[in-house]
Amino acid sequence: MYGGGVSYICDNNPNLHGKKFYGFDIVSPDVLKSEDPKKTAVLITTLKVKEVLEQIVAINDFDIFFGNVLLNEKNKVVHEELFGREEEINEVVKMLHDDFSKYVFLEVIRRRLIGEPDFKDLILPEAKMYILPEYFTETRPCDEIFIDCGAYNGDTVKKFISIFRKTLKKIYAFEPMREQYQKLLELEDYYNSSDFHNPQLITKCYGVSDKNGTTEFNLSLTGTGSYIKQENMFRPKELFGNKKTTIETVRLDDVIPMDEKITFIKMDIEGSEKEAILGAKKIIKNHKPRLAISIYHLGEDYYSIPILLRELVPEYNLCVRHHKVKHYDTVLYAYI
């Protein structure tokens, strides 16, 4: 399809034109205007992906590749899971409740596809992570029962209690990392003491999944981002090495009493969100709780999780918000 290897390097800096870099001529991007797009591929190697991409697309319909995707294994995996999924992606766009959600969703996917690193313009300052003020706080039941999947050291539990304390009845907090779970136990003792009347905090040292049992768990060397081993999951060796352990996993449907009216579920569990949802199908179908689900860990999660939730509860309103300056922390929200 393409022959001859690298022909030249394009650069917008006129001071570089006519010079060489490792033996390759440096030319103006205007030279691309004379190339046959059926015989020419363009590799973008700069981190200023958006500006360069727009310039090349304006010249002609070339096949375009992105160096920061090809050289970064995680970007490559996410790209492969998103590329060619226009039908599913467009299906999700039609499901989303508001125009801003549609914009954020498509823009996040576009940037993940090309490996663009900057997401800060997608952040709404008033949108607290896991809790959307306009949908989650203005109208809510009096006796809320929350489930926090991936509770870590209790940071989100504290946020929930700070915002919802007057209406909170109970929180179930799941965290499989024993070191972090010890911090949750300290919180449990505090919140369940006689000096603190509500809510009741119940901690569980389990991972949540679609089956009960044990599984291999990859431990982060930094203390965050540990995950259940999956063939399609990539994590940098410098953050994980070979540090592994075994954890117990449970289905929420099997450990949460069915007579408990669950009103809110948060899941941020490093790529195991879809399995956890499948393990909570009865709760979700019966109680229709508000949901805050991270969808950025795996490329396929961007479309497979919204489609799954709509299958479980067709009347769910779905919206998407992005909360950090880089690619992580895109959250799908569902509510009635």
N, C-alpha and C positions, 0 to 999 in steps of 0.2 A: 504493500500500500504506500508506504513512505520509503524513499530510498536516499542513500547518500549521507545519512547521519546528520550531524549539526552543520548547517550551512553558514550561519552567521549569528551574531548577537545584536538585538535591537535595543537601543537606549535613547531616551528623550533628550539626553544631555548633548548638545551640538559640539561641545568641547572634546567629546570622546570619539566622534565620528572620524573614520579614517585610521583609527588606532586599532591595535589588536589586544586580545585578552586570551592568553594560553593558545596563541596561534589562530584564533578566530577573529575575523573582521568585525568591528563594531560599526553598525550602520543606523540610520534613522528608521523608525517604524514605517515611514512612507514607502520603504523598499518592499514591504509586504503587499502593497497595492498591485504589484506586477506578478505576484505568485498565484498559481492555480490552487484554489482551496481544496480541490479533490486530491492533490498530490502533496499538500503542505500541512504539517502539524506545527502548532505553536506550544512551547513549554514556558509557562510563567514561573520565574524563579524568585521574584521579589515578594516581600511581605505586603506590599501595597497592591494587593490582588485586585481590589474593586476597580481602582482607577485604570490599571493596565488592561483589565478584562474589558471594560467599557470601550477603551480605545481600539482594541483588536477587533471586537465585535462590530464596531462602526466601519472598519476597513473591509471585512469580508467574513464569510461563514466558514472559518477554519475549524478543524478539530483542535480543541484546546486541552492541555494537560497542566496540572499544577504541581510544582516541585515540592511544596510543603505537604501535599497529600501523598505523593509517591515516596517521600523519604521518611514520613512519620507513620509508623505502623498503625497507631490508633486512628489517625485521620483516614488512612487507607481503608481500614475495616468499616468505619462509619460511612465513608463514601460509597463503598461497594454495596452496603445495605440500603442506601438511599437511591443510588443511581438506577434509573429505569423504572422507578416506582411512582410515576406520575399519576396513574389511575388511583392508587390508594391515597396518595397525598391530596389529590383533588377531592376525593371522597371526604376526607377529614375537613378540608376547607369548607365544604358545604355544611358540615355539622356545626362548625364553630359559631358561637352566639353573637359575637360583635366584630366589627370591622378591624379593630385594633388587634384582636386575637388572630385574625386571618393574616394581617400584615406581619405580625411577629412570627407566626408559625412558618410562613413561606420564607421570610427573610433569614430565620435561624437555619432552616434547611439549606437555603442557597449558600449561606456562609459555611456550613459544615461540608457541603459538597466541594467547595473550592479551597477549604482550609483557611478561610479568612479569620484572623485572630481577634478582631475588635467587635464587641457586641454592646458597648456601653450606651449607644444611642437608642437601644431597644428597651432600656430600663425605665419604668415609671416609678419615680421616687415614693409616691404614696402607696404603692403596692407592696405590702409587707409579704415576705416569702412565706408560703403555705396559707396565708390568710388574706383574702381579698376584701377590703373594707366594704366595697359596694355590694358584695354578694354574701359575705360570710358573717358580718357583725350587726347589721341593722335589724334583721329579723332572725331570731333564733329561739329554739325551745328553751324552757326554763331548767330542765334537768338534762344537761348535755353529758353524753358519754363519748369520750374520744378514744381512738386507738392511734398510737404513735409507733409506726414501724420504722426501725432505724433510729431509735431514741438517742443513741450515742451517750453523751454524758449528762443528758437532761436539759440541754440548751433550749430545745423546742418545747419541752414540757414547761419550763419556766415562762416562755413566751405565751403559751396557751393560757397558763394560769393568770398571768399579768393582764391579758386582754379579756378573758372569759370567766374570771373567777366567780362572779356573782351568779352565773348560770351553770357553772360546771358542777357535775355530780361526781364524775369518776373519770380517771385516765388509765388506760392500759398501755404500758410502755414496754416495747420489745427491743432487746439489744443482745446480740450473741457474743460480743467481745467481752470477756470476763473482766478485764481491767476497767473498761468503761462501765460495765454493769455494776461494779462496786460503787461507783459514783452515783448511779441511779438508786442503789439501795440506801445511800445516805439521804438522798432527796426523799425517798419513800418514808424513812423514819421521821424526817422533818415535817412533811406535809400531813402525815397521819398522826402526828402528836396531838395532845390535848389542846395545845395552844393554836392549832391551825384547824379550823372546823371543816372546811371543804376546799377542794375536792379530795376524794379518796384516790391515792395513787397506788396502782398495782403493777409491779415490775415483773417481767418474764425474761429469763436468760435464754432466749430462743431466736433463731432466724425464722422468718415467715416465708412460706413457700406453698406449693400445691400438693405437698405430701408430707407426712409425718415420718421422721427417721433421723439419720445422721448424714452429713455430707462434708466434703473437704472444703476448708475455708482458707482463703489466702489473706494473710495478715499484712497490713500496710506497715512499713517501717516508720512512718510518720504519725501513726495513730488514727488516721482518717482514711476512708475509702476502701476498707477491707471488703472482700466480696466472696461469694460462693463461686467455685470454679465452674467456668463455662467455656466450651470450645470456641465460641464466637466472641469471647471477651478478651480484650488486650489491656494489659497494664504495664507501664514502664518498669524494667528490671531494677532500675535504681531506686524505685519506691517500694518494691516488693521482694526482690531477690527470690529465695526459695523458702521463705518463712510461711509455714502452713500449720493448720491445726484442724481438728474435727469439731463440728458444732451440731447441736440438735436443731431440727427444723420442725415446724408445726403448721398446720392449716388453721387459719383464724376461725373457720367454721367449726372446728373441733375443740377449740379452747375457750371461746367466748360463749357464755350462756346465751341460748337463743331467745330467752325472754328479756335480755338486755336490749333496750332500744338504742342502738349505736347511731350517733348523729354526725360523726366526723371521723374520717380516716386519713392519715398522712402517711405516705410511703416514699422514702428516699433510701433505697437499699441497693444501690450500685449495680443495677442491671437485672435484679430479680423481681422487679415490680410486676411484670406480667404473670409470673408464676404465683406471686402472692395474691394477686387479684383473683386468679382461678381458685385459690384456696379459700377465698372469702366470698364465693358466689352467692351463697345463701344469705349472708349478712347484707350484701349489696342489693340483691333482688328484694329481700323482705323489708329492709329498713330504709333503703335509698339514702344513705348518709351523704353529706357533702364530702368531696374527695379532693385531696391535693397530692398528685402523683408526679414524681420526677420522670421525665421522658427523654433525657439527654444522654443517658449512659450508653445505649445501643442505638445504632441507626434505625433499626426496624421499630423501635419503641415509639418513634414519632408518629407512626401511622397505625401500628398494630394495637397499641393501648387504647387510643380513642375509639377505634372501631369495635374493640372488645367491650368497652364500657357501654356503648350505645346498644350493643346486642343484649347486654344484661339488663339495662334500664333504658328503654327507648326514649323516655321523656327527660333524660338528663340534658340540662344545658351545659355546654362545654366551652371553656375559654382557656387561653394560653397566655402566660406571662413569662418574661425572662428577667432574672434577678441579679446577674453578675456581669462584670465587664468582659469576661471571656466566655467560652462556649458552655460552661457548666451552669447548672441551675435554671433550666427551662422546665416549668411546671405546668401540668395540665390540671385544671380545676373543673369539677363537676358538681352540679347542684340542681335542685328542683325549684 
